[in-house]
Amino acid sequence: MPLYYFDTDDGKHSMIDDEGYTLPNGKTAKDVAILALTDMVRGEQPESNERRFQVVVRDTQGRRIFCTRLVFEADDSRAS
């Protein structure tokens, strides 16, 4: 089974995965990345009106094969 690396960035901290995960295929890696992104966002209280979250999946050659990201934006202007 192929090895996939999951690099994360939550807008405050970046982590480069140097261990990887053995998964059956790219679709499974994509699903894992999406779940990882939702786990990163869950329970986070942004300290500003914008925060970006990202998970990048790489293969063993270091090629980026998938990226999922979420941009949190809060507009606190009031409608007149």
LUMLUMSE-257610 format. One record per residue: residue in one letter; x negated, y negated, z of N, C-alpha, C in turn. Coordinates in Angstrom, 1 decimal, decimal comma, padded with zeros to 4 digits, m for minus. Each point is the difference from the previous one (the first is absolute). Layout:
% residues N
+------+--------+--------+--------+--------+--------+--------+--------+--------+--------+
| rest |    npx |    npy |    npz |   capx |   capy |   capz |    cpx |    cpy |    cpz |
+------+--------+--------+--------+--------+--------+--------+--------+--------+--------+
|    A |      X |      Y |      Z |      X |      Y |      Z |      X |      Y |      Z |
...
+------+--------+--------+--------+--------+--------+--------+--------+--------+--------+
//
This chain:
% residues 80
+------+--------+--------+--------+--------+--------+--------+--------+--------+--------+
| rest |    npx |    npy |    npz |   capx |   capy |   capz |    cpx |    cpy |    cpz |
+------+--------+--------+--------+--------+--------+--------+--------+--------+--------+
|    M | m000,8 |  001,2 |  000,0 |  000,8 | m001,2 |  000,0 | m000,9 | m001,3 |  000,0 |
|    P |  000,5 | m001,0 | m000,7 | m000,8 | m001,2 | m000,1 | m000,1 | m000,8 |  001,4 |
|    L | m001,0 | m000,8 |  000,1 | m000,2 | m000,8 |  001,1 |  000,4 | m001,5 | m000,3 |
|    Y |  000,7 | m000,6 |  000,8 |  000,4 | m001,4 | m000,2 | m000,4 | m000,9 |  001,2 |
|    Y | m000,3 | m001,2 | m000,3 | m000,4 | m001,0 |  001,1 |  001,0 | m001,1 |  000,0 |
|    F |  000,3 | m000,4 |  001,3 |  001,1 | m001,0 |  000,2 | m000,7 | m001,2 |  000,7 |
|    D | m000,2 | m001,1 | m000,7 | m000,5 | m001,2 |  000,5 |  001,1 | m000,9 |  000,4 |
|    T |  000,0 | m000,6 |  001,2 |  001,1 | m000,8 |  000,5 | m000,5 | m001,4 |  000,3 |
|    D |  001,0 | m000,9 | m000,1 | m000,3 | m001,4 |  000,4 |  001,4 | m000,6 |  000,5 |
|    D |  000,0 | m000,4 |  001,3 |  001,2 | m000,5 |  000,5 |  000,0 | m001,6 |  000,2 |
|    G | m000,8 | m000,6 | m000,7 | m000,1 | m001,5 |  000,0 | m000,9 | m000,5 |  001,1 |
|    K | m000,4 |  000,9 |  001,0 | m000,9 | m000,3 |  001,1 | m001,2 |  000,8 | m000,1 |
|    H |  000,2 |  001,3 | m000,3 | m001,1 |  001,0 |  000,0 |  000,1 |  000,8 | m001,2 |
|    S | m001,2 |  000,3 | m000,6 | m000,1 |  000,9 | m001,1 | m000,7 |  001,3 |  000,4 |
|    M |  000,4 |  001,1 | m000,6 | m000,7 |  001,2 |  000,4 | m000,3 |  000,8 | m001,3 |
|    I | m001,2 |  000,4 | m000,3 | m000,4 |  000,8 | m001,1 |  000,0 |  001,4 |  000,5 |
|    D |  000,8 |  000,9 | m000,6 |  000,0 |  001,4 |  000,3 | m001,2 |  000,7 | m000,5 |
|    D | m000,8 |  000,6 |  000,9 | m001,2 |  000,7 | m000,5 |  000,1 |  001,5 |  000,2 |
|    E |  001,2 |  000,5 |  000,5 |  000,2 |  001,4 |  000,3 |  000,9 |  000,6 | m001,1 |
|    G |  001,1 | m000,7 | m000,3 |  000,9 |  000,5 | m001,0 |  000,9 |  001,1 |  000,5 |
|    Y |  001,0 |  000,3 | m000,8 |  001,0 |  001,1 |  000,3 |  000,2 |  000,9 | m001,2 |
|    T |  000,0 |  001,3 |  000,3 |  000,2 |  000,9 | m001,1 |  001,5 |  000,2 | m000,2 |
|    L |  000,5 | m000,3 | m001,2 |  001,4 |  000,0 | m000,3 |  000,2 |  000,7 | m001,3 |
|    P |  001,2 |  000,6 | m000,3 |  000,3 |  000,8 | m001,1 | m000,1 | m000,8 | m001,4 |
|    N |  000,3 | m001,3 |  000,0 |  000,1 | m000,7 | m001,2 |  000,1 | m001,5 |  000,2 |
|    G |  000,0 | m000,8 | m001,1 |  000,1 | m001,4 |  000,1 |  001,3 | m000,5 |  000,5 |
|    K |  001,1 |  000,7 | m000,4 |  001,3 | m000,4 |  000,5 |  000,1 |  000,1 |  001,5 |
|    T | m000,6 |  001,0 |  000,6 |  000,0 |  000,1 |  001,5 | m000,9 | m001,1 |  000,5 |
|    A | m001,1 | m000,3 | m000,6 | m000,8 | m001,1 |  000,5 |  000,8 | m001,3 |  000,0 |
|    K |  000,8 | m000,3 | m001,1 |  000,8 | m001,2 | m000,1 |  001,0 |  000,0 |  001,1 |
|    D |  000,7 |  001,1 |  000,3 |  001,0 |  000,1 |  001,1 | m000,7 | m000,3 |  001,3 |
|    V | m001,2 |  000,6 |  000,2 | m000,7 | m000,3 |  001,3 | m000,3 | m001,5 |  000,1 |
|    A | m000,5 | m000,6 | m001,0 | m000,3 | m001,4 |  000,0 |  001,2 | m000,9 |  000,3 |
|    I |  001,2 |  000,3 | m000,5 |  001,2 | m000,7 |  000,3 |  000,4 |  000,2 |  001,4 |
|    L | m000,1 |  001,2 |  000,5 |  000,3 |  000,2 |  001,4 | m001,0 | m000,7 |  000,9 |
|    A | m001,3 |  000,0 | m000,3 | m001,0 | m000,7 |  000,8 |  000,3 | m001,5 |  000,0 |
|    L |  000,4 | m000,6 | m001,1 |  000,4 | m001,4 | m000,1 |  001,1 | m000,3 |  000,9 |
|    T |  001,1 |  000,8 |  000,0 |  001,1 | m000,2 |  000,9 | m000,4 |  000,1 |  001,5 |
|    D | m000,9 |  000,9 |  000,3 | m000,4 |  000,2 |  001,3 | m000,8 | m001,3 |  000,5 |
|    M | m000,8 | m000,5 | m000,9 | m000,8 | m001,2 |  000,3 |  000,9 | m001,2 |  000,3 |
|    V |  001,1 | m000,1 | m000,7 |  000,9 | m001,2 |  000,1 |  000,9 |  000,2 |  001,2 |
|    R |  000,4 |  001,2 |  000,3 |  000,9 |  000,2 |  001,1 | m000,5 | m000,5 |  001,3 |
|    G |  000,7 | m000,8 |  000,7 | m000,4 | m000,4 |  001,3 | m000,9 | m001,2 |  000,0 |
|    E | m000,4 | m000,5 | m001,1 | m001,0 | m001,1 | m000,1 |  000,9 | m001,3 |  000,0 |
|    Q | m000,5 | m000,9 |  000,8 |  000,6 | m001,4 |  000,1 | m001,0 | m000,9 | m000,6 |
|    P |  000,3 | m000,5 | m001,2 | m001,0 | m000,9 | m000,7 | m000,1 | m001,3 |  000,9 |
|    E | m001,3 | m000,4 |  000,0 | m000,3 | m001,2 |  000,8 |  000,1 | m001,3 | m000,8 |
|    S |  000,3 |  000,2 | m001,3 |  000,2 | m001,2 | m000,9 |  001,2 |  000,3 | m000,9 |
|    N |  000,2 | m000,9 | m000,9 |  001,2 |  000,2 | m001,0 | m000,4 |  000,9 | m001,2 |
|    E | m001,2 |  000,4 |  000,0 | m000,4 |  000,9 | m001,1 | m001,0 |  001,0 |  000,5 |
|    R |  000,2 |  001,3 | m000,4 | m001,0 |  001,0 |  000,3 |  000,1 |  001,1 | m001,1 |
|    R | m001,2 |  000,5 | m000,4 |  000,0 |  001,0 | m001,1 | m000,5 |  001,3 |  000,6 |
|    F |  000,6 |  001,1 | m000,5 | m000,4 |  001,3 |  000,4 | m000,3 |  000,8 | m001,3 |
|    Q | m001,0 |  000,9 |  000,1 | m000,3 |  000,7 | m001,3 | m000,6 |  001,4 |  000,4 |
|    V |  000,3 |  001,0 | m000,9 | m000,7 |  001,3 |  000,1 | m000,5 |  000,3 | m001,4 |
|    V | m001,2 |  000,2 | m000,2 | m000,6 |  000,4 | m001,3 | m000,5 |  001,5 |  000,1 |
|    V |  000,4 |  000,7 | m001,0 | m000,4 |  001,4 | m000,1 | m001,1 |  000,2 | m001,0 |
|    R | m001,1 |  000,6 |  000,4 | m001,1 |  000,2 | m000,9 | m000,3 |  001,5 | m000,2 |
|    D | m000,6 |  000,4 | m001,1 | m000,4 |  001,4 | m000,2 | m001,4 |  000,2 |  000,4 |
|    T | m000,5 |  001,2 | m000,2 | m001,4 |  000,3 |  000,5 | m001,1 | m000,8 | m000,8 |
|    Q |  000,3 | m000,5 | m001,2 | m000,9 | m000,8 | m000,7 |  000,1 | m001,5 |  000,4 |
|    G |  000,9 | m000,3 |  000,9 |  000,2 | m001,4 |  000,5 |  001,0 | m000,8 | m000,9 |
|    R |  000,6 |  000,7 | m001,0 |  000,9 | m000,7 | m000,8 |  001,3 | m000,3 |  000,7 |
|    R |  000,5 | m001,2 | m000,1 |  001,3 | m000,3 |  000,5 |  001,1 |  000,6 | m000,8 |
|    I |  000,8 |  000,9 |  000,6 |  001,1 |  000,7 | m000,7 |  001,4 | m000,5 |  000,3 |
|    F |  000,1 | m000,7 |  001,2 |  001,3 | m000,5 |  000,4 | m000,2 | m001,1 |  001,0 |
|    C |  000,9 | m000,9 |  000,0 |  000,0 | m001,1 |  001,0 |  001,5 | m000,3 |  000,3 |
|    T |  000,2 | m000,2 |  001,3 |  001,3 | m000,4 |  000,4 | m000,2 | m001,2 |  001,0 |
|    R |  000,8 | m001,0 | m000,2 | m000,2 | m001,2 |  000,9 |  001,4 | m000,6 |  000,3 |
|    L | m000,1 | m000,7 |  001,1 |  001,2 | m000,7 |  000,5 | m000,4 | m001,4 |  000,4 |
|    V |  000,7 | m001,0 | m000,4 | m000,3 | m001,4 |  000,4 |  001,2 | m000,4 |  000,9 |
|    F | m000,3 | m000,4 |  001,2 |  001,0 | m000,5 |  001,0 |  000,0 | m001,5 | m000,1 |
|    E |  001,1 | m000,6 | m000,3 |  000,1 | m001,4 | m000,1 |  001,3 | m000,5 |  000,8 |
|    A | m000,2 | m001,0 |  000,8 |  001,1 | m000,5 |  000,8 |  000,1 | m001,5 | m000,3 |
|    D |  001,1 | m000,4 | m000,5 |  000,3 | m001,4 | m000,3 |  000,8 | m000,6 |  001,1 |
|    D | m000,6 | m000,8 |  000,8 |  000,7 | m000,6 |  001,2 |  000,6 | m001,3 | m000,3 |
|    S |  000,0 | m000,4 | m001,3 |  000,7 | m001,3 | m000,3 |  001,5 |  000,2 |  000,1 |
|    R |  000,7 | m001,0 |  000,4 |  001,4 |  000,1 |  000,2 |  000,7 | m000,6 | m001,2 |
|    A |  001,1 |  000,7 | m000,4 |  000,8 | m000,5 | m001,1 |  000,7 | m001,3 |  000,5 |
|    S |  000,1 | m001,0 | m000,8 |  000,7 | m001,2 |  000,4 |  001,4 |  000,0 | m000,6 |
+------+--------+--------+--------+--------+--------+--------+--------+--------+--------+
//
